[in-house]
Amino acid sequence: MAARAGGHSQAAMNGMKEKVLTLDTMNPCVRRVEYAVRGPIVLRALELEQDLRQGVKKPFTEIIHANLGDAQAMGQKTITFFRQVLALCVHPDLLNSPHFPEDTKRRAERILQACGGHSLGAYTFSAGIRLFREDVAQYIEQRDGGIPSDPNNIFLSTGASDAIMTVLKLLVAGEGRSRTGVLIPIPQYPLYSAVLAEFNAVQVDYYLDEDRAWALDIAELQRALHEARGHCTPRALCIINPGNPTGQVQTRECIEAVIRFAFEERLFLLADEVYQDNVYADGSRFHSFKKVLMEMGPPYSTQQELASFHSISKGYMGECGFRGGYVEVVNMDPKVQQQMQKLMSVRLCPPVPGQAVLSMVVSPPAPSDPSFEQFQAERQAVLAELAAKAKLTEQVFNEAPGIRCNPVQGAMYSFPRVQLPARAVQRAQELGLAPDMFFCLRLLEETGICVVPGSGFGQREGTYHFRMTILPPMEKLRPLLEKLSQFHAKFTRDFS
Ligand SMILES: Cc1ncc(COP(=O)(O)O)c(C=O)c1O
């Protein structure tokens, strides 16, 4: 922003025209957007990394990026089948190579046949390639025990984020008290708060119950809705299952209760199910909202509006850089569905390599295919290691005085609660920082470990947390968890 001096901007004083676009004139909704998982702490981590590269001495030799659910960046292995097929699609000359299994070639040819000019470089239909939408529908049917899924209700997207934004955009309307309110969990994945700020919608917080392993409580939904109706018009309820950052997996009973609540209160349901493959805890199972909704029968199955999101970014594949995902809409007004189609067509189409990966994720090699065994082994290895890391994380944190961690039942994160001494809280306030931001910054400066403060996700007043991914390789994870616990103990001593 041009500095103002005595009514004249610095630019004007220098004989230059004032910029049209300044912090004062820009879209205020964009200015309000915050996105903690790539926020100030991550910027500081990048600076420290640069210092290390330039030989500046630090108490650590590398930055551990435990802030972002980016599996491959943390060393997770890619799934060979996906990469072989992609390589063939990107460079079809390789179809003559003897180094690729026969089923990868068949698969690549199938994908290329579906692309304009048989090329991954061509635009596609805005909702994605029809054949892949059919693959997705088939996957959903299988996942949901045969409940039908219509490819016309499936829209491929640039990661789940893009589809979530599209659906929220359709929902946002009104001014003053008629402005759309959207109920989101607290703690939440900050895409939601960021998008609601950008769209000038009202964020309506409902709190997950930390004392009951981050369970969702219908009475709390009721409270949040009731209060919100005093100042906005709640139209949508968003659920993240399995949860980010909280790692809980919802029970079927809970999902049924949420659906009944949404139906009675006339709320559009958004089910963020991007972690549907990431369920680790004994006794926990993923239940899709679509399946539960359909099994509840009429009037729910025939009337309750639902959008359910999935992605290639998480699970065992972690292909987040390819940007692939989809939304399935259920009971959406057909005229609105046309509007959604129109909105998507403005952005032309999701990346075609991402669409191709999605088509493989939803339709992996069959038992009779040459790639099947290796695919199964690689998939199992990733998921088994994630499950072991989830358990280890919970265990090590819970051994540390002043840290309490709920079971990581699913997803890719722990969200432990930390006790911070009153003097640390006071010091943070003097510095204008949230206390857990102060803790996380000190942790980064002293150990090189980068985690995200709980304040970036929302938390109950007076409680402090951080989010750490369970993604670091097994051999690094235990020392990392122990180092973090030791740092917490030292921090507590320093400020006692
Ligand atoms: C709960 C949740 N929803 C959506 C997304 C966005 O995923 P994508 O990479 O598919 O846009 C993420 C990413 O971390 C997430 O955690």
The ligand as a MOL file (V3000), in Angstrom:
LIG
                    3D

  0  0  0     0  0            999 V3000
M  V30 BEGIN CTAB
M  V30 COUNTS 16 16 0 0 0
M  V30 BEGIN ATOM
M  V30 1 C -10.6500 -32.1060 4.7590 0
M  V30 2 C -10.0420 -31.7080 3.4600 0
M  V30 3 N -10.8340 -31.3830 2.4390 0
M  V30 4 C -10.3370 -31.0130 1.2620 0
M  V30 5 C -8.9790 -30.9450 1.0470 0
M  V30 6 C -8.4720 -30.4880 -0.2780 0
M  V30 7 O -7.9450 -31.5210 -1.0140 0
M  V30 8 P -7.5640 -31.4120 -2.5330 0
M  V30 9 O -6.0830 -31.5410 -2.6140 0
M  V30 10 O -8.2710 -32.5530 -3.1790 0
M  V30 11 O -8.0440 -30.1060 -3.0470 0
M  V30 12 C -8.1020 -31.2650 2.0840 0
M  V30 13 C -6.6580 -31.1480 1.9220 0
M  V30 14 O -5.8670 -31.2720 2.8150 0
M  V30 15 C -8.6510 -31.6630 3.3250 0
M  V30 16 O -7.8730 -31.9860 4.3610 0
M  V30 END ATOM
M  V30 BEGIN BOND
M  V30 1 1 1 2
M  V30 2 1 2 3
M  V30 3 2 2 15
M  V30 4 2 3 4
M  V30 5 1 4 5
M  V30 6 1 5 6
M  V30 7 2 5 12
M  V30 8 1 6 7
M  V30 9 1 7 8
M  V30 10 2 8 9
M  V30 11 1 8 10
M  V30 12 1 8 11
M  V30 13 1 12 13
M  V30 14 1 12 15
M  V30 15 2 13 14
M  V30 16 1 15 16
M  V30 END BOND
M  V30 END CTAB
M  END
